[in-house]
Amino acid sequence: MAREILPSELWKRIAPLLPPPAPKPKEMGCGSGMTCWRRLQAWHDLGVWDDLLRILLEELNDAGRIDWERGALDASSIKGKKGGQTIGPNPTDRGKNGTRHHLITDANGIPMAVLVGPANQHDSVPFEKLIDAAPGLRHGRGRPRRRFRKLHADKAYDFRRCRMACRVRGMLSRIARRGVETAEKLGKHRWVVERTFAWFKPFRRLMVRYERRAEIHLAFLKVAASRICFSALGWSCAGSCPQPHPR
């Protein structure tokens, strides 16, 4: 029997976000592979995975599990076996095709937003897009919150435009300076984003990219981020799911 990919409790959150099924001939009880791909694509286009991640983050925020004091962001490369969109030669892997996962987390390592880009794109290019991708989260009355008090990043983001992007959004930038600060000093707060990248590794579909279409790979990445957030709520998941907690 195949291992359950998504827990039933997580499906209860997904179901209200899905469009009503269109009339169709009777299919196999488990659904065909092509049907699954079409659903993944269609639901991504409708913003289902963005809505799911936002709902789970709101639940975590209501439970006091989002730490707004500090955030951290970074990027990680994987191989891109078949080429396609947002694929490029990886300068750290002898020019082989690859793609980059861009991630921003809170101080506990909760994934707030994810993006996909080519491996030859500098980490700092999608900096503003990544921090703006984090959804606004409501907690009681008042305006939704999406900004951290401080944002930590490594020397790859040591540019004036990155610091200015933080300033205009009301955040203090804690970006390591090339030739001045050591990685050890920043690692006191930035290590959480590296740990979160490790939490994505059990999702084997994300360790090597086979999808030529960027939106399909991004959909898988957002589903994995939602699963990590779901695990942080304390629900039991099949397989080895991380349980994020402060260090």
C-alpha positions in Angstrom: 0.0 0.0 0.0 1.4 3.4 -1.0 2.4 5.7 1.8 0.1 8.6 2.4 1.6 11.8 1.0 -0.6 14.3 2.7 -2.4 13.7 6.1 -6.2 13.7 6.1 -6.2 16.6 8.5 -4.2 18.7 6.0 -6.7 17.7 3.2 -9.5 19.1 5.3 -7.8 22.5 5.0 -7.2 22.1 1.2 -10.8 20.9 0.3 -12.6 24.3 0.9 -10.0 26.0 -1.3 -10.6 23.8 -4.4 -13.0 24.6 -7.2 -16.1 22.4 -7.7 -15.3 19.3 -9.9 -16.4 19.6 -13.5 -18.7 16.9 -15.0 -16.6 14.1 -16.5 -16.7 10.4 -17.4 -16.1 7.9 -14.6 -12.3 7.4 -14.1 -10.1 5.1 -12.1 -10.7 5.2 -8.4 -7.2 6.5 -7.7 -7.1 8.9 -10.7 -4.6 8.8 -13.5 -1.2 10.4 -13.4 -2.1 12.9 -16.1 -5.2 13.9 -14.1 -3.0 14.5 -11.0 -0.7 16.7 -13.1 -3.6 18.7 -14.5 -5.1 19.2 -11.0 -1.7 20.4 -9.6 -1.4 22.9 -12.4 -5.0 24.1 -12.3 -4.9 24.5 -8.5 -1.6 26.4 -8.7 -3.1 28.8 -11.3 -6.1 29.4 -9.0 -3.8 30.2 -6.1 -4.8 27.2 -4.0 -1.3 26.5 -2.7 -0.8 30.2 -1.8 -4.1 30.2 0.1 -3.2 27.0 1.9 0.2 28.3 3.1 -1.4 31.5 4.2 -4.2 29.7 6.2 -1.6 27.5 7.9 0.6 30.5 8.7 -2.4 32.3 10.2 -3.1 29.3 12.4 0.5 29.3 13.6 0.3 33.0 14.2 -2.8 32.7 16.2 -1.1 30.0 18.3 1.9 32.4 18.9 4.2 30.2 16.8 5.4 33.0 14.4 8.4 34.9 15.8 8.2 38.4 14.3 11.4 39.6 16.0 13.7 38.2 13.4 13.5 36.7 9.9 16.1 35.0 7.7 16.4 34.3 4.0 18.7 32.4 1.8 18.9 30.3 -1.4 19.9 26.7 -2.2 20.7 25.0 -5.5 19.4 21.7 -6.9 20.1 19.9 -10.2 17.8 20.5 -13.2 17.9 17.3 -15.2 15.7 18.1 -18.1 16.1 21.8 -18.6 13.1 24.1 -19.0 12.0 27.3 -17.4 14.0 29.0 -14.6 16.9 26.6 -15.3 20.5 27.8 -15.8 24.1 26.7 -15.6 25.1 26.4 -11.9 28.5 28.1 -11.4 29.1 25.9 -8.3 28.4 22.6 -10.1 30.7 22.9 -13.1 28.1 24.7 -15.2 25.5 21.9 -15.0 21.9 22.8 -15.3 20.3 23.7 -12.1 17.6 25.8 -10.3 17.5 27.8 -7.1 15.1 27.6 -4.2 14.7 31.0 -2.5 13.3 30.9 1.1 12.4 33.3 3.8 11.6 32.1 7.3 10.8 33.5 10.8 13.1 33.1 13.7 11.8 29.6 14.4 12.4 28.5 10.8 8.8 28.5 9.7 8.7 28.9 5.9 6.9 32.2 5.1 7.4 32.2 1.3 9.3 30.3 -1.4 10.4 31.2 -4.9 12.2 29.4 -7.8 14.9 30.8 -10.0 17.7 29.7 -12.4 20.9 28.6 -10.8 23.0 31.2 -12.6 20.9 34.1 -11.2 22.5 36.0 -8.3 20.8 35.3 -5.0 20.1 39.0 -4.4 18.1 39.5 -7.6 14.7 38.2 -6.2 15.4 39.7 -2.8 12.4 42.2 -2.9 10.1 39.7 -4.6 10.8 37.1 -1.9 10.1 39.3 1.1 7.0 40.7 -0.6 5.8 37.1 -1.2 5.3 36.5 2.5 1.5 36.8 3.1 -0.1 39.3 5.5 -1.3 37.4 8.6 -4.2 38.6 10.7 -4.3 38.2 14.5 -7.4 39.6 16.1 -8.2 43.2 15.0 -5.8 45.5 13.2 -3.9 45.3 9.9 -2.3 42.0 8.7 1.3 41.7 9.6 4.0 40.4 7.2 7.2 42.2 8.2 9.9 41.2 10.7 11.6 43.7 13.0 15.0 42.5 11.7 15.9 40.5 8.6 19.1 38.4 8.5 20.9 37.4 5.3 24.5 36.4 4.3 27.1 38.3 2.2 25.4 37.4 -1.1 22.9 40.1 -0.2 25.4 42.7 0.7 24.1 45.4 -1.6 22.7 48.9 -0.9 19.5 48.1 -2.8 18.8 45.1 -0.4 19.3 47.2 2.7 17.2 50.0 1.2 14.4 47.4 0.4 14.4 46.5 4.1 14.3 50.1 5.2 11.4 51.2 3.0 9.5 48.2 4.4 10.2 49.2 8.0 12.7 46.4 8.8 16.2 46.6 10.2 18.6 44.8 7.8 21.2 42.5 9.4 23.1 41.6 6.2 26.7 40.4 6.6 29.3 42.7 4.9 31.8 41.3 2.5 35.4 41.5 3.9 34.2 42.8 7.3 32.0 40.3 9.1 32.5 36.6 9.6 29.9 33.9 8.9 30.1 32.7 12.5 28.7 36.0 13.9 25.7 36.0 11.6 25.1 32.3 12.0 23.8 32.9 15.5 20.4 33.9 14.0 20.6 32.9 10.3 21.1 29.1 11.0 17.3 28.6 11.1 16.9 29.1 7.3 19.6 26.4 6.7 17.7 24.0 9.0 14.5 24.7 7.1 16.2 23.8 3.8 17.1 20.5 5.5 13.4 20.0 6.3 12.6 20.1 2.6 15.0 17.2 1.9 12.6 14.4 2.8 10.4 15.6 -0.1 12.5 13.7 -2.7 10.7 15.3 -5.6 12.4 18.6 -4.6 15.9 17.3 -4.4 16.3 17.0 -8.2 14.1 19.0 -10.6 12.6 17.0 -13.4 9.8 19.3 -14.3 10.4 21.6 -17.3 7.6 24.0 -16.3 8.6 26.3 -13.4 5.1 26.6 -12.0 4.8 22.8 -11.6 8.0 22.7 -9.5 7.0 25.8 -7.6 3.7 24.1 -6.8 5.5 21.1 -5.3 7.7 23.5 -3.3 4.7 25.3 -1.9 2.9 22.0 -1.0 6.1 21.0 0.9 6.2 24.3 2.7 2.6 23.8 3.7 3.3 20.4 5.0 6.2 21.8 7.2 3.8 24.4 8.6 1.2 21.8 9.2 3.7 19.7 11.1 4.6 22.8 13.2 1.0 22.9 14.4 1.6 19.6 16.1 -0.4 17.3 13.9 0.9 13.8 13.3 2.3 13.2 9.8 3.1 10.0 8.0 6.9 9.7 7.5 9.5 12.0 9.1 8.0 15.5 9.4 10.0 18.2 11.2 8.7 19.8 14.3 10.0 23.4 14.3 10.9 24.9 17.7 13.1 27.7 18.8 16.7 26.8 19.4 
